[in-house]
Amino acid sequence: MKNKKKNIDLFGNEIITNVLLRDKFIEPPFSVLDTKTGNWQRRKKEWKKIGIKSEIGRDSVVITMNTSYKKNIKTNYVSIFDPALCEVLYNWFCPDGGTILDPFSGGSVRGVVANYLGFKYTGIDIRQEQIESNREQGIDILEVNNQPNWYVGDSNEVLNGFNKEFDFVFSCPPYADLEVYSDLKGDISNMPYNNFMLAYEEIIKKSCKLLKSGGYACFVVGEVRDKKGNYIGFVPDTINAFEKAGVRFYNEAILLNSIASASMRANKQFSSGKKLVKIHQNVLIFKKP
């Protein structure tokens, strides 16, 4: 049998492809996760085929964008969490059949994907209509005896009643007031940033208290601008909140998103205020001692 020809770079070193890494880990465990790749898009399409419709129940969500050329642009666009990202992170950081706590549940994606893969998901959201929609999605897609546990209420209060530990804390919290989900008391998305952070830190503290020793927590976050166009420092504030809760900052990955409408916004946004158009999110991973 002939030896396989090795791929050699310009310096005479063997080029190692990531095919085996992808086979083993779904995606190569690198610090950049590129959602634009063919493999990622194929997995995302497969997840959509099972019937996930996370946008249902979020008709009232409003996004506000502060820019230097127009202020307080409001749109009814709703961000949908990526099911392929769920698949990767659950497999990387949660043990087989493990329990997952999500204090900012939002749409159905994270819960449906978790239980579809054999994990046990518990999510909390303050909006009754969102939880009802999530439960309907669960019934449509999953077996009756394999449903995520979705709770309605303010996580700051609901978490006080939990007395079990979880293997993995995983969430995508409100990015300050970028998306306002409701005018309900306790909804941190409608709070001034100082109040937002007080509630946010408390919810993180309570969630981490329920995390098993040696377990991981992961928040997917993104930086946002204030009314003057400056970044508020939400990413470092999130890291500090977890550190205060007694868990250590362990990994960070950059999630590269599709350029989509960014190319259309770039001209005005950069020309008028020298602001780079953000096409990534920060995947922050923490480990409990």
DAGI-V339499 format. One record per residue. N is the residue number from 1. PHI is phi as a letter, one per 30 degrees, with the letter a starting at -180 (* if undefined). NEAR is the number of other ideal C-beta (glycine too) atoms within 10 Angstrom. Layout:
n=N phi=PHI near=NEAR
n=N phi=PHI near=NEAR
This chain:
n=1 phi=* near=3
n=2 phi=d near=4
n=3 phi=d near=5
n=4 phi=d near=6
n=5 phi=d near=6
n=6 phi=d near=9
n=7 phi=d near=10
n=8 phi=c near=10
n=9 phi=d near=8
n=10 phi=d near=5
n=11 phi=c near=5
n=12 phi=i near=6
n=13 phi=c near=10
n=14 phi=d near=8
n=15 phi=d near=8
n=16 phi=c near=10
n=17 phi=d near=9
n=18 phi=c near=13
n=19 phi=e near=9
n=20 phi=d near=10
n=21 phi=d near=14
n=22 phi=d near=14
n=23 phi=d near=8
n=24 phi=d near=10
n=25 phi=c near=14
n=26 phi=i near=18
n=27 phi=b near=23
n=28 phi=e near=16
n=29 phi=d near=15
n=30 phi=c near=12
n=31 phi=d near=9
n=32 phi=b near=11
n=33 phi=c near=23
n=34 phi=c near=15
n=35 phi=d near=19
n=36 phi=d near=11
n=37 phi=d near=13
n=38 phi=d near=7
n=39 phi=d near=13
n=40 phi=d near=19
n=41 phi=d near=13
n=42 phi=d near=10
n=43 phi=d near=20
n=44 phi=d near=16
n=45 phi=d near=11
n=46 phi=d near=12
n=47 phi=d near=18
n=48 phi=d near=14
n=49 phi=d near=8
n=50 phi=d near=13
n=51 phi=j near=11
n=52 phi=d near=22
n=53 phi=b near=17
n=54 phi=d near=24
n=55 phi=d near=16
n=56 phi=d near=17
n=57 phi=j near=24
n=58 phi=b near=19
n=59 phi=d near=10
n=60 phi=d near=14
n=61 phi=d near=21
n=62 phi=b near=16
n=63 phi=c near=16
n=64 phi=c near=15
n=65 phi=c near=16
n=66 phi=c near=17
n=67 phi=b near=16
n=68 phi=d near=16
n=69 phi=c near=11
n=70 phi=b near=10
n=71 phi=c near=11
n=72 phi=h near=9
n=73 phi=d near=11
n=74 phi=c near=10
n=75 phi=b near=10
n=76 phi=c near=10
n=77 phi=d near=13
n=78 phi=b near=19
n=79 phi=d near=18
n=80 phi=c near=16
n=81 phi=d near=17
n=82 phi=d near=24
n=83 phi=d near=23
n=84 phi=d near=22
n=85 phi=d near=25
n=86 phi=e near=25
n=87 phi=e near=20
n=88 phi=d near=20
n=89 phi=d near=24
n=90 phi=d near=25
n=91 phi=d near=14
n=92 phi=d near=17
n=93 phi=b near=21
n=94 phi=b near=24
n=95 phi=d near=12
n=96 phi=e near=10
n=97 phi=i near=10
n=98 phi=d near=18
n=99 phi=c near=21
n=100 phi=b near=28
n=101 phi=c near=28
n=102 phi=b near=25
n=103 phi=d near=25
n=104 phi=b near=22
n=105 phi=d near=27
n=106 phi=i near=27
n=107 phi=d near=26
n=108 phi=d near=31
n=109 phi=e near=23
n=110 phi=d near=29
n=111 phi=d near=30
n=112 phi=d near=27
n=113 phi=d near=26
n=114 phi=e near=25
n=115 phi=d near=20
n=116 phi=d near=22
n=117 phi=d near=15
n=118 phi=j near=11
n=119 phi=d near=23
n=120 phi=b near=17
n=121 phi=c near=29
n=122 phi=b near=21
n=123 phi=b near=26
n=124 phi=b near=25
n=125 phi=b near=28
n=126 phi=d near=24
n=127 phi=c near=21
n=128 phi=e near=13
n=129 phi=d near=15
n=130 phi=d near=25
n=131 phi=d near=20
n=132 phi=d near=14
n=133 phi=d near=22
n=134 phi=d near=27
n=135 phi=d near=17
n=136 phi=d near=14
n=137 phi=d near=23
n=138 phi=e near=22
n=139 phi=d near=11
n=140 phi=d near=13
n=141 phi=c near=18
n=142 phi=c near=16
n=143 phi=d near=10
n=144 phi=e near=7
n=145 phi=d near=5
n=146 phi=b near=12
n=147 phi=c near=18
n=148 phi=d near=25
n=149 phi=c near=16
n=150 phi=c near=22
n=151 phi=c near=17
n=152 phi=c near=15
n=153 phi=k near=17
n=154 phi=d near=18
n=155 phi=e near=29
n=156 phi=d near=19
n=157 phi=c near=13
n=158 phi=d near=19
n=159 phi=d near=20
n=160 phi=d near=9
n=161 phi=c near=8
n=162 phi=d near=17
n=163 phi=b near=6
n=164 phi=c near=9
n=165 phi=c near=13
n=166 phi=b near=23
n=167 phi=d near=20
n=168 phi=a near=24
n=169 phi=c near=28
n=170 phi=b near=27
n=171 phi=a near=24
n=172 phi=b near=24
n=173 phi=d near=22
n=174 phi=e near=21
n=175 phi=d near=20
n=176 phi=h near=24
n=177 phi=c near=21
n=178 phi=d near=18
n=179 phi=c near=18
n=180 phi=c near=18
n=181 phi=d near=21
n=182 phi=a near=18
n=183 phi=c near=9
n=184 phi=d near=13
n=185 phi=d near=9
n=186 phi=j near=15
n=187 phi=d near=17
n=188 phi=d near=24
n=189 phi=d near=21
n=190 phi=c near=16
n=191 phi=c near=19
n=192 phi=e near=9
n=193 phi=e near=17
n=194 phi=d near=7
n=195 phi=d near=11
n=196 phi=e near=20
n=197 phi=d near=19
n=198 phi=d near=12
n=199 phi=d near=16
n=200 phi=e near=24
n=201 phi=d near=17
n=202 phi=d near=16
n=203 phi=d near=23
n=204 phi=d near=26
n=205 phi=e near=17
n=206 phi=d near=19
n=207 phi=d near=26
n=208 phi=d near=21
n=209 phi=d near=14
n=210 phi=d near=18
n=211 phi=d near=22
n=212 phi=d near=16
n=213 phi=d near=8
n=214 phi=i near=9
n=215 phi=d near=23
n=216 phi=c near=21
n=217 phi=b near=24
n=218 phi=b near=23
n=219 phi=c near=23
n=220 phi=c near=21
n=221 phi=b near=20
n=222 phi=b near=17
n=223 phi=d near=17
n=224 phi=b near=21
n=225 phi=c near=19
n=226 phi=d near=13
n=227 phi=d near=10
n=228 phi=c near=7
n=229 phi=j near=15
n=230 phi=c near=10
n=231 phi=d near=13
n=232 phi=d near=17
n=233 phi=i near=14
n=234 phi=d near=23
n=235 phi=d near=19
n=236 phi=d near=12
n=237 phi=d near=16
n=238 phi=d near=22
n=239 phi=d near=18
n=240 phi=d near=15
n=241 phi=d near=21
n=242 phi=d near=25
n=243 phi=d near=13
n=244 phi=d near=12
n=245 phi=d near=21
n=246 phi=j near=13
n=247 phi=c near=24
n=248 phi=c near=11
n=249 phi=d near=14
n=250 phi=c near=15
n=251 phi=b near=15
n=252 phi=b near=12
n=253 phi=b near=23
n=254 phi=c near=14
n=255 phi=c near=17
n=256 phi=d near=16
n=257 phi=c near=17
n=258 phi=d near=10
n=259 phi=d near=12
n=260 phi=h near=9
n=261 phi=d near=10
n=262 phi=e near=14
n=263 phi=d near=10
n=264 phi=d near=11
n=265 phi=d near=14
n=266 phi=d near=15
n=267 phi=e near=10
n=268 phi=d near=15
n=269 phi=d near=20
n=270 phi=d near=13
n=271 phi=d near=11
n=272 phi=d near=13
n=273 phi=b near=12
n=274 phi=h near=9
n=275 phi=c near=19
n=276 phi=d near=9
n=277 phi=d near=15
n=278 phi=d near=14
n=279 phi=b near=16
n=280 phi=b near=16
n=281 phi=b near=23
n=282 phi=c near=18
n=283 phi=c near=21
n=284 phi=c near=19
n=285 phi=c near=20
n=286 phi=b near=25
n=287 phi=b near=17
n=288 phi=d near=19
n=289 phi=e near=7
